[in-house]
Amino acid sequence: MQIGDLLTRGDTFLHAGDVASARLFYERATDAGDWRAAIRLGATFDPAFLSRAGVRTVGDPIEAQSWYRHALDLGAPKTDRQVESPKTQ
């Protein structure tokens, strides 16, 4: 399966609210070296993104930051969101 196909399938599952399945497709694309997939994977753990998307899944800001940092390692352009440190509770 091509990276674009993996991203599309992941997006489809995410839009349907199936975060677990979306993560599987994003992880496969990330394993193939795609930084866009790593960002999407991070977003599936990002409480702010999940809230905006109306997804009823508990986020994990530390896991989100880990994937955002991995996206940077894979060549993603820097954004404020990706380089923020997670807030401690």
Buried (B, 14 or more C-beta within 10 A) or exposed (E): EEBEEBBEBBBEBBEEEBBEBBBBBBBBBBEEEBBBBBBBBBBBBBBEBBEEBEBEBEBBBEBBBBBBBBBBEBEBEEEEBBEEEBEEE
